[in-house]
Amino acid sequence: MKRTLSLLLALLLLWSLAACGGGESAPAETPAAETAVPEAAETPTPAPDFADWLAQCGGEPALFGAGAPAEALGGAGDCYLDTEAGECWLKAEDGWDDCGAYRDAGCCLLRLEDGDATRLLVTEAGALLPEPAPESTERHFEGWFAGDYGGAFDFAGTPLTEDLTLRALYTDEAPRAEPLLTLSSLRDEYFQPTGTNAVLVIYYGCPDGPELDRAAFEELFCGEYGREDELRSAASYYCCNSCGKVELEFHFCYLDSGLSSAELYQRMQTAMDRYEAYDYYRSIFRQAMAGYEGDPRELDRDGDGYVDAVVLLSGEDVRKTVGDGQAYYVFGGGSMGDMQDRPNWENPSLRLFVDISAALLSEPLEPCAQGTGARVLIHELGHVFGLMDYYDFYPYGGDYAIIDALGAFDMQSHDTGDWNPYSRFCCGWVEPWLIEEGTEQITLAVTPDQPLLIPSSLGWNGTPFDEYILVDVLAPIGANGYDWDWLMEPRLVPNATPKSRGGVRVYHVDSRMVSQNFANAGTVYDPAFTYEEMLDALNDPHSTLLTAYYNTNGVEPLLEGDSRFYHMIDWIPADGSSKFRLCTPLSWAIYTPGCVNDLFGPGEEFSMERCADAFPNAPRMNNGGTLDYSVRVEHYDPETATAIVTVKRVR
């Protein structure tokens, strides 16, 4: 009976709801959903939490001040920040609700100073700044700066973890729209500095060559390691060195040459006619491509019709002797220019190759030991990115002496350590702080991945290819850490010093360009110092760009000067001497190696006056301009490899 009564009541309720819902028989004057109003009013509104507050205000508070908010202040939905207590409040219908402390909620408070206006922004720790300041026809936004204008705040590289005050910087002129020129801009056959580059590895074996462990062999190319072990493979080295911007993808092919080690060596002599040599490499390349099982187009990542790079490893053993009884190495890299095949987008052609003796990769990796592990491979691939040799390769004699202007501590010098900041800048892997014209004094942080650029008084052309000072931190991290004993040589550093865990390194860079013009009967070298002059040369089919100076004595520069004095890049030691540039070799070395004492430590200062011996044109730079700033090291933190430096105008 109770169940029947319940069913009847339910049916009666459904009929009454249908009648009130606007059916055809419902009276027009009946108010719609009259019974739903009291039920909705009785539902309690949940108190807003911090996430609700962020969602409602978009992260930007409408009000702020100190102390608890006044009841009469603001309207429903407004947000209030207590900037002293670090608390936030949301105005509800019945008053202000405490949303908690924004720091405890994993959020940071940004104070954005945009000219005369100041606004607050609450954002999650580690988040990026949502929007830049708006631009206008009168001014152009350059970036947000923390404190002084020493360099734009890198939100991606330095996630927000604390409250900050950021200032907007504007310029009267629009920033140049052209991209940064890199080494790949100068030669289209070079590796792309970002993204993936494919490498076809051809092992060309000999019957009497060493037995090959393919797994260990391939590990030298594509093994995945972190920064502390980056020297163990080419892939890990360039991933770490580029801050993750580039990836090398290796594909392997194994061929039998049918030649003995001696026969293969004779075929690959460097004295071989270059046309004959290229035909020889082309024949090996075609054998490899004929047996390639994958899609050939995967070897052409930049889509230019050529395999990105080919590494040929001959299987002969360099520890054997050939003919004259001398051990031999066969390795090198370069483009054959006018001899290269036409591009083929379906089956990419050969253009750029590296030739290495496979036995050079068979020696176990050892600290500070040139030619062990993957070092030679890593060095030669540096040429595929477009870098030169920084060591002195002149056939010594006469008035010239062997030098190593980088203290022999660089991957493109003695297969040791990491790339220097200039090399990484040339690929766009680091972007230095720039001391802009008009700066009087600024204090900023410098790290291995955040160098500092100081131009001469003649200005900077906006590219790596100019004359300037580069300042970075050299610390026992990654490849530099693995080879750190090189810089701690007991004969140079008999006892532990305050710089044993790193310090500030200073370079004088002069990589100004000349345009080599083939349009006339004779080759003409025209200065191409400005950005526009370089672009003109790059767009001229009769021209090519070359650096004016090299790091080799005896190779005449393409601008006026003497190669014994003018180099593309010099390490300036802390004592301000010319020991790397002019070379005053120790009794046990044919060149002067660098050591930790050549770094600048806390309290030490670099300036043209103090380090005049390191400049061939002192008191001027090579370009005739002056160096108007000093750099003083205020503090060095070995735990974070960060140096606090003050750059001050001195003239």
Residue, then its C-alpha position, 0 to 999 in steps of 0.5 A: m500500500k505504501r509503495t502504491l501511494s508513493l507511485l501515485l504521488a510521483l505521477l502527480l508531481l510529474w504532471s504538475l511539473a509538466a504543466c508549469g513547464g510551458g505546455e500548450s494547456a498551461p495558463a499564460e499567467t503561470p510563472a515559469a520554474e516558480t518552485a526552483v528559486p528557493e532551492a537554488a538560493e538554499t545551495p551554499t556558495p563554496a568559499p573561493d580558494f587560491a586557484d579560484w582567485l587566479a582563475q577569476c583575475g587572470g593572475e593580475p590583482a585589481l587592488f593592492g596595499a598593506g594590511a587587511p582590506a577595508e570592507a568598503l574597498g572594491g566590488a564583488g570579484d575584485c582581488y586584493l594583495d597584502t604586499e607586506a604579509g604576502e597574502c591575497w584576498l577575494k571580494a565575495e558578496d558577504g565580504w573579503d575571503d582570505c585566499g592564503a599566502y601566495r608564496d605558500a601556494g607556489c606563486c610569485l608576485l611580479r612588480l612590472e614597472d612600465g615607464d610611469a605605470t606599475r602593475l602587479l602580476v601573480t604567476e605560478a613559480g616557474a611559469l613564463l611571463p604571459e604577455p610583453a608590454p604593448e608596443s606603440t609607434e613611438r617606442h619599441f619594447e625590448g624586453w623585461f629586465a630584472g634590476d639594471y638593463g644588463g640583459a633581458f630576463d630569460f624566463a625560459g632559462t631562469p624560471l620564476t622562483e621568487d618575487l621580482t621587480l621587472r622593468a620594461l626597456y624601450t627603444d626609439e627604433a624598431p629592432r632589426a628584423e634580420p636573424l642572427l647570422t651563424l656559421s650555417s648562414l655563411r655556408d649552406e653545406y654546414f650543419q644546421p645549428t638547431g634541430t636534427n642533422a643526419v650523418l651517414v657513417i661508412y665503415y670501410g674495412c680491410p681484411d688485415g684491419p682490427e676486428l670491429d666491435r660494432a656495438a662499442f663502435e656505434e656507442l662512440f657515435c650515438g651513445e646517450y650520456g649526460r653532461e658529466d659524461e658528454l665526451r663519451s659520444a658525439a651525440s651526447y657531446y653536441c646535445c650538451n654543448s648546444c644546450g639541447k638545441v641540436e641533435l645528431e642522428f647517425h646511420f651506419c653502413y659497413l663495407d669491405s674495401g678488399l684492400s690491405s691496410a697498406e693498399l688502402y693507405q696509399r689510395m687515401q694519401t692526402a697528396m692525391d689529386r683532389y679530383e681523383a680523391y673525390d672520385y674515390y670518395r664518391s665511389i665508396f659513397r655510392q656503394a653505401m647508398a646502393g645497400y642502404e635499407g632505409d629511406p634515403r631522404e632521411l639522410d637529408r634533414d635540411g632538404d637541400g638534396y645532399v646527405d647532411a654529412v658523411v663520415l668515412l672510417s677506413g679500417e686500417d690500423v694506424r699502429k702499423t707502418v707503411g712504406d717509409g716506416q712512419a705511422y699514419y693518420v687519415f682524417g679531415g673534413g671539408s667540401m669539394g666545392d665545384m666537384q660535388d654532384r648536383p642535388n638529388w631530393e629523392n636519393p641525396s648526393l654526396r657533398l660534405f664528408v669527414d675522413i677518419s682512421a677507425a683506429l683513432l676511435s679504438e683508444p679508450l677515452e682518457p682525461c686530457a689525452q688527445g686522440t682517445g675515445a670519440r675526441v677526433l670524431i667530435h673535433e672533425l664534426g666541429h668542422v661540419f658545423g663550420l668551425m676552423d682549427y684553432y691550433d697553429f698548423y703552420p709548417y714551422g720555421g723562419d721567423y714564426a714560432i708555434i703558438d696556441a692562442l687558446g692555451a691548447f684547451d679547446m675541442q677545436s684546438h687540442d681535442t680537449g674540453d668543451w667549445n669556447p663561448y665564441s664557437r657556441f655563439c657562432c652557432g647561436w647556442v648562447e646569446p651573450w649579455l651585451i654592454e650597450e652604448g651609454t652604459e656607465q656601470i652594471t653588475l650582472a651574473v656570468t656563467p658558462d652558458q651566459p657569456l658577456l660581450i663588450p664591443s669596441s668604441l666603434g660599436w657592434n654589428g650584431t653578429p658573432f663576426d666582429e671584434y669584441i671582448l667575450v667574458d665567460v666562466l670556465a669551470p670543472i663542468g662536463a667536458n671541461g671537468y673531465d679534462w680539468d687536470w690539464l688546467m691543474e698541471p703541477r708544473l704550472v699550478p704547484n699548489a691548490t689555488p682559489k681558482s682551482r674550481g674555476g673562474v672568469r675567462v676573457y677572450h679577445v675576438d677579431s672575426r671580422m669578415v672580408s668578401q672574396n670577389f671572383a667577378n674580376a680577373g683577380t681575386v679581391y678581398d673587400p672588408a665586410f664589417t657591417y651586417e649589411e655588407m655581409l648580407d650583400a656578400l652572401n647574396d652575391p653569387h660571385s662572392t664568398l665570406l672569409t674571416a680575415y685572421y686565423n690562429t696560425n702563425g705564417v698564414e698571412p691575414l686577409l687584412e693588413g697585419d702580421s699573423r704573428f700578432y693578429h688572431m681570430i681569438d686569443w685567451i687573455p690571461a689574468d696576468g695581462s701578458s701576451k704569452f698565448r698570443l706571442c708564445t713564450p714556450l716552457s722548456w717542456a712544451i712547444y707552446t704555452p698551455g693554459c692553467v687555472n691561474d690564467l682565470f680572473g678571480p674575485g678582486e681581479e680586474f680586466s681592462m685594456e690598460r692592465c692587459a695591454d700586452a695581450f693586444p697587438n694594437a694597444p691601447r687600441m683594438n685591432n679595428g682602431g676603436t678603444l676598449d672603454y670598459s673594465v670588468r671586475v670580478e666581485h664574487y665567484d660561486p664554485e657550486t653554481a659556476t656563477a661569477i658576479v662581475t661589475v662592468k664599468r666605463v673607464r673612459 
